[in-house]
Amino acid sequence: MIKKNVTLTNKLGIHVRPASLISKTASKYKSNFLIRKDDMEINGKSVMGIMMLGAGKDTELELVFDGVDEQEMMEDIVKLFEDKFGEE
């Protein structure tokens, strides 16, 4: 299991496009992927779940990866956040 904290730095936070990118990328892997915000924990492969987080700019999230390809999955997902989902 790998846990990684990330902060949303893109201007609009998580909206439909970033949620779709996260879900699509995560779905390529066998590992489980959870996103935690405050008291919420959602399946990171679910676009609707990701949208329900209501995560705006500067929100801190905990990403949890667990499974056979967790390292590769973590690297790809974290890169999306670092690249601001291709925005700005």
PyMOL commands that place a pseudoatom at each C-alpha (Angstrom):
pseudoatom trace, name=CA, resn=MET, resi=1, chain=A, elem=C, hetatm=0, pos=[0.000, 0.000, 0.000]
pseudoatom trace, name=CA, resn=ILE, resi=2, chain=A, elem=C, hetatm=0, pos=[1.270, 3.448, -0.957]
pseudoatom trace, name=CA, resn=LYS, resi=3, chain=A, elem=C, hetatm=0, pos=[-0.161, 6.692, 0.440]
pseudoatom trace, name=CA, resn=LYS, resi=4, chain=A, elem=C, hetatm=0, pos=[0.620, 10.042, -1.161]
pseudoatom trace, name=CA, resn=ASN, resi=5, chain=A, elem=C, hetatm=0, pos=[-0.606, 13.524, -0.264]
pseudoatom trace, name=CA, resn=VAL, resi=6, chain=A, elem=C, hetatm=0, pos=[-1.174, 15.963, -3.116]
pseudoatom trace, name=CA, resn=THR, resi=7, chain=A, elem=C, hetatm=0, pos=[-2.427, 19.536, -3.290]
pseudoatom trace, name=CA, resn=LEU, resi=8, chain=A, elem=C, hetatm=0, pos=[-4.597, 20.722, -6.166]
pseudoatom trace, name=CA, resn=THR, resi=9, chain=A, elem=C, hetatm=0, pos=[-2.760, 23.571, -7.857]
pseudoatom trace, name=CA, resn=ASN, resi=10, chain=A, elem=C, hetatm=0, pos=[-4.773, 23.975, -11.041]
pseudoatom trace, name=CA, resn=LYS, resi=11, chain=A, elem=C, hetatm=0, pos=[-7.012, 27.036, -11.189]
pseudoatom trace, name=CA, resn=LEU, resi=12, chain=A, elem=C, hetatm=0, pos=[-10.396, 25.272, -11.122]
pseudoatom trace, name=CA, resn=GLY, resi=13, chain=A, elem=C, hetatm=0, pos=[-9.634, 22.292, -8.886]
pseudoatom trace, name=CA, resn=ILE, resi=14, chain=A, elem=C, hetatm=0, pos=[-11.325, 19.039, -9.815]
pseudoatom trace, name=CA, resn=HIS, resi=15, chain=A, elem=C, hetatm=0, pos=[-14.084, 19.420, -12.390]
pseudoatom trace, name=CA, resn=VAL, resi=16, chain=A, elem=C, hetatm=0, pos=[-15.269, 17.067, -15.146]
pseudoatom trace, name=CA, resn=ARG, resi=17, chain=A, elem=C, hetatm=0, pos=[-12.081, 17.023, -17.223]
pseudoatom trace, name=CA, resn=PRO, resi=18, chain=A, elem=C, hetatm=0, pos=[-9.624, 16.265, -14.374]
pseudoatom trace, name=CA, resn=ALA, resi=19, chain=A, elem=C, hetatm=0, pos=[-12.063, 13.741, -12.872]
pseudoatom trace, name=CA, resn=SER, resi=20, chain=A, elem=C, hetatm=0, pos=[-12.264, 11.945, -16.225]
pseudoatom trace, name=CA, resn=LEU, resi=21, chain=A, elem=C, hetatm=0, pos=[-8.476, 11.948, -16.628]
pseudoatom trace, name=CA, resn=ILE, resi=22, chain=A, elem=C, hetatm=0, pos=[-7.951, 10.546, -13.131]
pseudoatom trace, name=CA, resn=SER, resi=23, chain=A, elem=C, hetatm=0, pos=[-10.588, 7.842, -13.614]
pseudoatom trace, name=CA, resn=LYS, resi=24, chain=A, elem=C, hetatm=0, pos=[-9.383, 6.872, -17.092]
pseudoatom trace, name=CA, resn=THR, resi=25, chain=A, elem=C, hetatm=0, pos=[-5.755, 6.646, -15.957]
pseudoatom trace, name=CA, resn=ALA, resi=26, chain=A, elem=C, hetatm=0, pos=[-6.601, 4.699, -12.790]
pseudoatom trace, name=CA, resn=SER, resi=27, chain=A, elem=C, hetatm=0, pos=[-8.776, 2.248, -14.712]
pseudoatom trace, name=CA, resn=LYS, resi=28, chain=A, elem=C, hetatm=0, pos=[-5.744, 1.065, -16.697]
pseudoatom trace, name=CA, resn=TYR, resi=29, chain=A, elem=C, hetatm=0, pos=[-4.415, -0.590, -13.540]
pseudoatom trace, name=CA, resn=LYS, resi=30, chain=A, elem=C, hetatm=0, pos=[-5.469, -3.583, -11.459]
pseudoatom trace, name=CA, resn=SER, resi=31, chain=A, elem=C, hetatm=0, pos=[-4.688, -1.946, -8.099]
pseudoatom trace, name=CA, resn=ASN, resi=32, chain=A, elem=C, hetatm=0, pos=[-7.324, -0.356, -5.897]
pseudoatom trace, name=CA, resn=PHE, resi=33, chain=A, elem=C, hetatm=0, pos=[-7.251, 3.439, -5.737]
pseudoatom trace, name=CA, resn=LEU, resi=34, chain=A, elem=C, hetatm=0, pos=[-8.889, 5.587, -3.076]
pseudoatom trace, name=CA, resn=ILE, resi=35, chain=A, elem=C, hetatm=0, pos=[-8.983, 9.360, -2.721]
pseudoatom trace, name=CA, resn=ARG, resi=36, chain=A, elem=C, hetatm=0, pos=[-9.525, 10.843, 0.735]
pseudoatom trace, name=CA, resn=LYS, resi=37, chain=A, elem=C, hetatm=0, pos=[-10.588, 14.394, 1.541]
pseudoatom trace, name=CA, resn=ASP, resi=38, chain=A, elem=C, hetatm=0, pos=[-11.424, 15.265, 5.132]
pseudoatom trace, name=CA, resn=ASP, resi=39, chain=A, elem=C, hetatm=0, pos=[-13.878, 12.539, 6.212]
pseudoatom trace, name=CA, resn=MET, resi=40, chain=A, elem=C, hetatm=0, pos=[-14.722, 11.423, 2.669]
pseudoatom trace, name=CA, resn=GLU, resi=41, chain=A, elem=C, hetatm=0, pos=[-13.200, 8.376, 0.974]
pseudoatom trace, name=CA, resn=ILE, resi=42, chain=A, elem=C, hetatm=0, pos=[-14.095, 7.566, -2.617]
pseudoatom trace, name=CA, resn=ASN, resi=43, chain=A, elem=C, hetatm=0, pos=[-13.121, 5.089, -5.322]
pseudoatom trace, name=CA, resn=GLY, resi=44, chain=A, elem=C, hetatm=0, pos=[-10.583, 6.902, -7.509]
pseudoatom trace, name=CA, resn=LYS, resi=45, chain=A, elem=C, hetatm=0, pos=[-11.765, 4.984, -10.566]
pseudoatom trace, name=CA, resn=SER, resi=46, chain=A, elem=C, hetatm=0, pos=[-15.240, 6.567, -10.348]
pseudoatom trace, name=CA, resn=VAL, resi=47, chain=A, elem=C, hetatm=0, pos=[-15.758, 9.891, -12.142]
pseudoatom trace, name=CA, resn=MET, resi=48, chain=A, elem=C, hetatm=0, pos=[-18.890, 10.582, -10.087]
pseudoatom trace, name=CA, resn=GLY, resi=49, chain=A, elem=C, hetatm=0, pos=[-17.083, 9.782, -6.843]
pseudoatom trace, name=CA, resn=ILE, resi=50, chain=A, elem=C, hetatm=0, pos=[-14.236, 12.116, -7.745]
pseudoatom trace, name=CA, resn=MET, resi=51, chain=A, elem=C, hetatm=0, pos=[-16.692, 14.896, -8.626]
pseudoatom trace, name=CA, resn=MET, resi=52, chain=A, elem=C, hetatm=0, pos=[-18.481, 14.436, -5.290]
pseudoatom trace, name=CA, resn=LEU, resi=53, chain=A, elem=C, hetatm=0, pos=[-15.297, 15.444, -3.467]
pseudoatom trace, name=CA, resn=GLY, resi=54, chain=A, elem=C, hetatm=0, pos=[-15.927, 19.051, -4.453]
pseudoatom trace, name=CA, resn=ALA, resi=55, chain=A, elem=C, hetatm=0, pos=[-12.182, 19.655, -4.341]
pseudoatom trace, name=CA, resn=GLY, resi=56, chain=A, elem=C, hetatm=0, pos=[-11.188, 23.189, -5.314]
pseudoatom trace, name=CA, resn=LYS, resi=57, chain=A, elem=C, hetatm=0, pos=[-7.829, 24.850, -5.798]
pseudoatom trace, name=CA, resn=ASP, resi=58, chain=A, elem=C, hetatm=0, pos=[-5.391, 24.376, -2.885]
pseudoatom trace, name=CA, resn=THR, resi=59, chain=A, elem=C, hetatm=0, pos=[-7.337, 21.386, -1.514]
pseudoatom trace, name=CA, resn=GLU, resi=60, chain=A, elem=C, hetatm=0, pos=[-5.141, 18.652, -0.046]
pseudoatom trace, name=CA, resn=LEU, resi=61, chain=A, elem=C, hetatm=0, pos=[-6.031, 15.071, -0.912]
pseudoatom trace, name=CA, resn=GLU, resi=62, chain=A, elem=C, hetatm=0, pos=[-4.641, 11.750, 0.250]
pseudoatom trace, name=CA, resn=LEU, resi=63, chain=A, elem=C, hetatm=0, pos=[-4.226, 9.196, -2.531]
pseudoatom trace, name=CA, resn=VAL, resi=64, chain=A, elem=C, hetatm=0, pos=[-4.090, 5.523, -1.543]
pseudoatom trace, name=CA, resn=PHE, resi=65, chain=A, elem=C, hetatm=0, pos=[-2.863, 2.850, -3.958]
pseudoatom trace, name=CA, resn=ASP, resi=66, chain=A, elem=C, hetatm=0, pos=[-3.028, -0.843, -3.118]
pseudoatom trace, name=CA, resn=GLY, resi=67, chain=A, elem=C, hetatm=0, pos=[-2.276, -3.766, -5.405]
pseudoatom trace, name=CA, resn=VAL, resi=68, chain=A, elem=C, hetatm=0, pos=[0.142, -5.466, -7.747]
pseudoatom trace, name=CA, resn=ASP, resi=69, chain=A, elem=C, hetatm=0, pos=[0.841, -2.383, -9.900]
pseudoatom trace, name=CA, resn=GLU, resi=70, chain=A, elem=C, hetatm=0, pos=[0.444, 0.283, -7.199]
pseudoatom trace, name=CA, resn=GLN, resi=71, chain=A, elem=C, hetatm=0, pos=[3.840, 1.939, -7.854]
pseudoatom trace, name=CA, resn=GLU, resi=72, chain=A, elem=C, hetatm=0, pos=[3.209, 2.486, -11.569]
pseudoatom trace, name=CA, resn=MET, resi=73, chain=A, elem=C, hetatm=0, pos=[-0.331, 3.661, -10.898]
pseudoatom trace, name=CA, resn=MET, resi=74, chain=A, elem=C, hetatm=0, pos=[0.849, 6.120, -8.246]
pseudoatom trace, name=CA, resn=GLU, resi=75, chain=A, elem=C, hetatm=0, pos=[3.461, 7.578, -10.596]
pseudoatom trace, name=CA, resn=ASP, resi=76, chain=A, elem=C, hetatm=0, pos=[0.920, 8.116, -13.409]
pseudoatom trace, name=CA, resn=ILE, resi=77, chain=A, elem=C, hetatm=0, pos=[-1.767, 9.611, -11.156]
pseudoatom trace, name=CA, resn=VAL, resi=78, chain=A, elem=C, hetatm=0, pos=[0.628, 11.923, -9.297]
pseudoatom trace, name=CA, resn=LYS, resi=79, chain=A, elem=C, hetatm=0, pos=[1.983, 13.143, -12.653]
pseudoatom trace, name=CA, resn=LEU, resi=80, chain=A, elem=C, hetatm=0, pos=[-1.551, 14.257, -13.612]
pseudoatom trace, name=CA, resn=PHE, resi=81, chain=A, elem=C, hetatm=0, pos=[-1.720, 16.383, -10.461]
pseudoatom trace, name=CA, resn=GLU, resi=82, chain=A, elem=C, hetatm=0, pos=[1.798, 17.775, -10.976]
pseudoatom trace, name=CA, resn=ASP, resi=83, chain=A, elem=C, hetatm=0, pos=[0.971, 18.681, -14.594]
pseudoatom trace, name=CA, resn=LYS, resi=84, chain=A, elem=C, hetatm=0, pos=[-2.242, 20.424, -13.422]
pseudoatom trace, name=CA, resn=PHE, resi=85, chain=A, elem=C, hetatm=0, pos=[-4.240, 18.049, -15.646]
pseudoatom trace, name=CA, resn=GLY, resi=86, chain=A, elem=C, hetatm=0, pos=[-2.885, 19.846, -18.725]
pseudoatom trace, name=CA, resn=GLU, resi=87, chain=A, elem=C, hetatm=0, pos=[-4.485, 23.152, -17.695]
pseudoatom trace, name=CA, resn=GLU, resi=88, chain=A, elem=C, hetatm=0, pos=[-2.961, 26.644, -17.371]
for i in range(1, 88): cmd.bond("trace and resi %d" % i, "trace and resi %d" % (i + 1))
show_as sticks, trace
zoom trace
